[in-house]
Every structure is written in structure tokens, then in C-alpha cells.
Amino acid sequence: MTRSRGRLAFAVLLFIVGLAIFVDDLHDFLPGMEWLHWMPDFNPIYILGFHLQHLYIGGLIMLVALIMAAYA
């Protein structure tokens, strides 16, 4: 496996992890999606007054993974 293929594989795995975290928090926004909730609840993180939840953390991880895949 070449170095760029390894980076691409890591980016794909990271995207899948981000997607799993993102999907976990959809139960807060879509009715009837409680079955998607598999991660334990945690107190949200506040950064400059912004309420950071699983949904946003998953989205950020997916964004980083897409950027990594673009440069792989």
C-alpha cells in the first residue's frame, strides 16, 4: 500500500467515524429517530457561547476527513 493510499484509507475511516457520531445525534432533531441513539449522553461543550453537540463534532470530523481525502 502506498503512502497516499494509506492516507486515503485513513480519511475514509475517519469520515465513517464522523458520520456515525453525526447520525447518533439526529435523534434530537428528527422525531422517531431515537433508535439511532447509541452513544452515551454527555454534557455539551461550550466554546465562546456556542453549544457544541455530537452533531457538530461529527460534522467537523467529516469535514476534516474530506479535506484529508482531497489532499491524499
C-alpha positions as CSV (number, residue, x, y, z in Angstrom):
1,M,0.0,0.0,0.0
2,T,1.5,3.3,-1.0
3,R,1.6,6.3,1.3
4,S,-1.2,8.2,-0.4
5,R,-3.5,5.1,-0.5
6,G,-2.9,4.8,3.3
7,R,-3.9,8.4,3.8
8,L,-7.0,8.0,1.7
9,A,-8.0,4.8,3.7
10,F,-7.5,6.7,6.9
11,A,-9.6,9.6,5.6
12,V,-12.4,7.2,4.6
13,L,-12.3,5.6,8.1
14,L,-12.3,9.0,9.8
15,F,-15.3,10.0,7.6
16,I,-17.2,6.9,8.7
17,V,-16.5,7.7,12.4
18,G,-17.7,11.2,11.9
19,L,-20.8,10.0,10.1
20,A,-21.6,7.6,13.0
21,I,-21.2,10.4,15.5
22,F,-23.4,12.7,13.3
23,V,-26.1,10.1,12.9
24,D,-26.1,9.4,16.6
25,D,-27.3,12.9,17.4
26,L,-30.0,13.1,14.8
27,H,-32.5,11.8,17.3
28,D,-32.5,15.3,18.9
29,F,-33.6,16.9,15.7
30,L,-35.8,14.3,13.9
31,P,-38.8,12.8,15.7
32,G,-39.0,9.0,15.6
33,M,-35.2,8.6,15.3
34,E,-34.5,7.5,18.9
35,W,-33.3,4.1,17.7
36,L,-30.2,5.9,16.2
37,H,-29.0,7.0,19.6
38,W,-26.2,4.6,20.6
39,M,-23.6,6.9,22.2
40,P,-23.9,7.9,25.9
41,D,-25.1,11.4,26.6
42,F,-22.6,13.9,27.7
43,N,-22.7,17.5,28.9
44,P,-22.3,19.7,25.8
45,I,-19.1,21.6,25.3
46,Y,-19.4,25.4,25.2
47,I,-16.9,27.3,23.0
48,L,-17.4,31.1,23.1
49,G,-21.0,30.6,24.0
50,F,-21.6,28.1,21.1
51,H,-23.3,24.8,22.2
52,L,-21.1,22.1,20.7
53,Q,-23.0,18.7,20.4
54,H,-22.4,15.4,18.8
55,L,-23.9,16.6,15.6
56,Y,-21.4,19.4,15.2
57,I,-18.4,17.3,16.3
58,G,-19.4,14.6,13.7
59,G,-19.7,17.3,11.0
60,L,-16.3,18.7,11.8
61,I,-14.7,15.3,11.8
62,M,-16.3,14.6,8.4
63,L,-15.1,17.9,7.1
64,V,-11.5,17.2,8.2
65,A,-11.8,13.7,6.6
66,L,-12.9,15.2,3.3
67,I,-10.1,17.7,3.3
68,M,-7.6,14.9,4.0
69,A,-9.1,12.8,1.2
70,A,-8.7,15.7,-1.2
71,Y,-5.0,16.0,-0.4
72,A,-4.3,12.3,-0.3
